[in-house]
Amino acid sequence: MQTADGRRQTADGRRQTADGRQQMADAPSSLTPFPAVCRLPSASSSLPAVCLLFVCCFLPSFAHAQETVDKMVATVNAGVRTELITYSDLFWQLALQPNTSLANPGSDDLNRALRLVIDQRLILQEAEKLPTISPTDDEIRNARDQLVKAFPSTAEFQQRLLRVGLTSEKLDEILEHRVRIEKYLDFRFRNFVLISEKEIADYYRDVYVPRLRRRSPGQIIPTLEEAHDDVQATLTEAKIESDTDAFLDTARERAEIVMLHPL
């Protein structure tokens, strides 16, 4: 997510949140920032014993997406259902992030990806309670087109998908989730954001003008009237980001997030 100086990334996330969100403080090798991440499954756990094993899947071993085993990383339940997160989910998240290396990602990279995936699952479970915001085929196609444009070329984008074993069908499913998340965040937060004229004037005076002077000395400074819409948009996105962060903090506290395998 981004600050008042610009739009957040997403869908996936902003929001990745949808698109497009912004990343939380790193944890060394566990999800200690999440209060609900507190236990591993035991023999008496309600989770089946198979959760302690590997399952066959396409894990991006970086040997050209050959068939191998996929480790189960965590489970998430926001009160709707328990969802499994695997290594493939993390590698797919990394593959869809521009300027992110896929060469032997370390623990920090995987933990950041895990936090994003967990946040997406938490929001998605809430979003699915509102069937009226279901994405259309056109919205999913547009999300794919916009995602491809974030990479240097279509060929490079396709190569990243191939490297992590991400099929076209699975990509469309991920994009459907991201669009649903974005529409939910718009419905829940954007429609209720109110930015006062005083806030716009204060931001223009205290942030917009000084920043423009630092970045472009000698440039003619737009008047408040000329910059009004840009400043309003920036403040609106900052407010949505703040409200979304608060929502996620509460969702994490209420959710059951179980770590199955350290990263």
For each residue, the residues with C-beta under 8 A, 3 or more apart:
1: 8 9 14 15 17 20 21 22 241 244 245
2: 5 6 7 8 9 14 22 237 241
3: 6 238 241
4: 203 207 234 235 237 238
5: 2 207 211 234
6: 2 3 234 237
7: 2 14 20 237
8: 1 2 13 14 15 17 20 21 22 237 241
9: 1 2 12 13 14 16 19 20 21 22
10: 13 14 15 16 17 18 19 20 21 178 181 182
11: 14 15 16 17 18 19 20 143 178 179 181 182
12: 9 15 16 17 18 19 20 96 120 143 147 174 175 178 181 182
13: 8 9 10 16 17 18 19 20 21 116 120 178 181 182
14: 1 2 7 8 9 10 11 17 18 19 20 21 22 182 185 237 240 241 244
15: 1 8 10 11 12 18 19 20 21 123 178 181 182 185 244
16: 9 10 11 12 13 19 20 21 116 120 178 181
17: 1 8 10 11 12 13 14 20 21 119 120 123 178 181 182 185 244
18: 10 11 12 13 14 15 21 120 123 178 179 181 182 184 185
19: 9 10 11 12 13 14 15 16 143 178 181 182
20: 1 7 8 9 10 11 12 13 14 15 16 17 182
21: 1 8 9 10 13 14 15 16 17 18 116 119 241 244
22: 1 2 8 9 14 241
23: 112 115 116
24: 33 115
25: 33
26: 108 111 112
27: 30 31 32 33 111
28: 32 107 111
29: 107 111 262 263
30: 27 37 259 262 263
31: 27 34 37 74 111 114 115 118 257 259
32: 27 28 37
33: 24 25 27 115
34: 31 37 118 252 257
35: 38 252 253
36: 252 253 254 255 256 257
37: 30 31 32 34 74 257 258 259
38: 35
39: 42 258
40: 258 259 260
41: 45 47 51 52 258 260
42: 39 45
43: 49
44:
45: 41 42
46:
47: 41 51 75 82 258
48: 51
49: 43 52 53
50: 53 55
51: 41 47 48 72 75 84 260
52: 41 49 260
53: 49 50 72
54: 69 70 71 72
55: 50 69 70 72 86
56: 67 68 69 70
57: 67 68 69 70 86 88
58: 65 67 68 70 88 164 165
59: 68 69 70 71 87 88 91 165
60: 65 87 88 91 95 102 163 164 165
61: 65 66 68
62: 102 103 104 163
63: 66 68
64: 162 163
65: 58 60 61 162 163 164 165
66: 61 63
67: 56 57 58
68: 56 57 58 59 61 63
69: 54 55 56 57 59
70: 54 55 56 57 58 59 86 87 88
71: 54 59 86 87 261
72: 51 53 54 55 75 84 85 86 260 261
73: 85 86 87 89 90 114 259 260 261 263
74: 31 37 84 85 114 118 257 258 259 260 261
75: 47 51 72 82 83 84 85 256 257 258 260
76: 82 83 85 118 121 122 255 256 257
77: 80 81 82 83 255 256 257
78: 121 122 125 126 251 254 255
79: 125 254 255
80: 77 125 128 129
81: 77 125
82: 47 75 76 77 256
83: 75 76 77 121 125
84: 51 72 74 75
85: 72 73 74 75 76 89 90 114 117 118 121
86: 55 57 70 71 72 73 89 90
87: 59 60 70 71 73 90 91 110
88: 57 58 59 60 70 91 92 164 165
89: 73 85 86 92 93 117
90: 73 85 86 87 93 94 110 113 114 117 263
91: 59 60 87 88 94 95 102 105 113 164
92: 88 89 95 96 164 166 170 174
93: 89 90 96 97 113 116 117
94: 90 91 97 100 102 105 109 113 164
95: 60 91 92 100 102 160 161 163 164 166
96: 12 92 93 147 160 174
97: 93 94 100
98: 150 151
99:
100: 94 95 97 109
101: 105
102: 60 62 91 94 95 105 160 163 164
103: 62
104: 62
105: 91 94 101 102 109 110 113
106: 109 110
107: 28 29 110 111 263
108: 26 111 112
109: 94 100 105 106 112 113
110: 87 90 105 106 107 113 114 263
111: 26 27 28 29 31 107 108 114 115 263
112: 23 26 108 109 115 116
113: 90 91 93 94 105 109 110 116 117
114: 31 73 74 85 90 110 111 117 118 263
115: 23 24 31 33 111 112 118 119
116: 13 16 21 23 93 112 113 119 120
117: 85 89 90 93 113 114 120 121
118: 31 34 74 76 85 114 115 121 122 252 257
119: 17 21 115 116 122 123 248
120: 12 13 16 17 18 116 117 123 124 177 178 181
121: 76 78 83 85 117 118 124 125
122: 76 78 118 119 125 126 248 251 252 255
123: 15 17 18 119 120 126 127 181 184 185 247 248 251
124: 120 121 127 128 177 180 181
125: 78 79 80 81 83 121 122 128 129
126: 78 122 123 129 184 251
127: 123 124 130 133 180 181 183 184
128: 80 124 125 131 180
129: 80 125 126
130: 127 133 184 187
131: 128 134
132:
133: 127 130 180 183 184 187
134: 131 180
135: 139 140 143 176 179 180 183
136: 139 140
137: 140 141
138: 141 142
139: 135 136 142 143 179
140: 135 136 137 143 144 172 175 176 179
141: 137 138 144 145
142: 138 139 145 146
143: 11 12 19 135 139 140 146 147 175 178 179
144: 140 141 147 148 171 172 175
145: 141 142 148 149
146: 142 143 149 150
147: 12 96 143 144 150 151 157 175
148: 144 145 151 154 157
149: 145 146
150: 98 146 147
151: 98 147 148 154 156 157 160
152: 156
153: 156 157
154: 148 151 157 158
155: 158 159
156: 151 152 153 159 160
157: 147 148 151 153 154 160 161
158: 154 155 161 162
159: 155 156 162 163
160: 95 96 102 151 156 157 163 164 166
161: 95 157 158 164 166 167 168 171
162: 64 65 158 159 165 166
163: 60 62 64 65 95 102 159 160
164: 58 60 65 88 91 92 94 95 102 160 161
165: 58 59 60 65 88 162
166: 92 95 160 161 162 170 171
167: 161 170 171
168: 161 171 172
169: 172 173
170: 92 166 167 173 174
171: 144 161 166 167 168 174 175
172: 140 144 168 169 175 176
173: 169 170 176 177
174: 12 92 96 170 171 177 178
175: 12 140 143 144 147 171 172 178 179
176: 135 140 172 173 179 180
177: 120 124 173 174 180 181
178: 10 11 12 13 15 16 17 18 19 120 143 174 175 181 182
179: 11 18 135 139 140 143 175 176 182 183
180: 124 127 128 133 134 135 176 177 183 184
181: 10 11 12 13 15 16 17 18 19 120 123 124 127 177 178 184 185
182: 10 11 12 13 14 15 17 18 19 20 178 179 185 186
183: 127 133 135 179 180 186 187
184: 18 123 126 127 130 133 180 181 187 188
185: 14 15 17 18 123 181 182 188 189 190 240 244
186: 182 183 189 190 191
187: 130 133 183 184 190 191
188: 184 185 191 192 247
189: 185 186 192 193 239 240 243 244 247
190: 185 186 187 193 236 240
191: 186 187 188
192: 188 189
193: 189 190 236 239 240 243
194:
195: 199 200 232 235 236 239
196: 199 200
197: 200 201
198: 201 202
199: 195 196 202 203 235
200: 195 196 197 203 204 224 228 231 232 235
201: 197 198 204 205 224
202: 198 199 205 206
203: 4 199 200 206 207 208 231 234 235
204: 200 201 207 208 209 224 227 228 231
205: 201 202 208 209
206: 202 203 210
207: 4 5 203 204 210 211
208: 203 204 205 211 212 227 230 231
209: 204 205 212 213 221
210: 206 207 213 214
211: 5 207 208 214 215
212: 208 209 215 216 219 221 222
213: 209 210 216 217 219 221
214: 210 211 217
215: 211 212
216: 212 213 219
217: 213 214
218:
219: 212 213 216
220:
221: 209 212 213
222: 212 226 227
223: 226 227
224: 200 201 204 227 228
225: 228
226: 222 223
227: 204 208 222 223 224 230 231
228: 200 204 224 225 231 232
229: 232 233
230: 208 227 233 234
231: 200 203 204 208 227 228 234 235
232: 195 200 228 229 235 236
233: 229 230 236 237
234: 4 5 6 203 230 231 237 238
235: 4 195 199 200 203 231 232 238 239
236: 190 193 195 232 233 239 240
237: 2 4 6 7 8 14 233 234 240 241
238: 3 4 234 235 241 242
239: 189 193 195 235 236 242 243
240: 14 185 189 190 193 236 237 243 244
241: 1 2 3 8 14 21 22 237 238 244 245
242: 238 239 245 246
243: 189 193 239 240 246 247
244: 1 14 15 17 21 185 189 240 241 247 248
245: 1 241 242 248 249
246: 242 243 249 250
247: 123 188 189 243 244 250 251
248: 119 122 123 244 245 251 252
249: 245 246 252 253
250: 246 247 253 254
251: 78 122 123 126 247 248 254 255
252: 34 35 36 118 122 248 249 255 257
253: 35 36 249 250
254: 36 78 79 250 251
255: 36 76 77 78 79 122 251 252
256: 36 75 76 77 82
257: 31 34 36 37 74 75 76 77 118 252
258: 37 39 40 41 47 74 75
259: 30 31 37 40 73 74 262
260: 40 41 51 52 72 73 74 75
261: 71 72 73 74
262: 29 30 259
263: 29 30 73 90 107 110 111 114
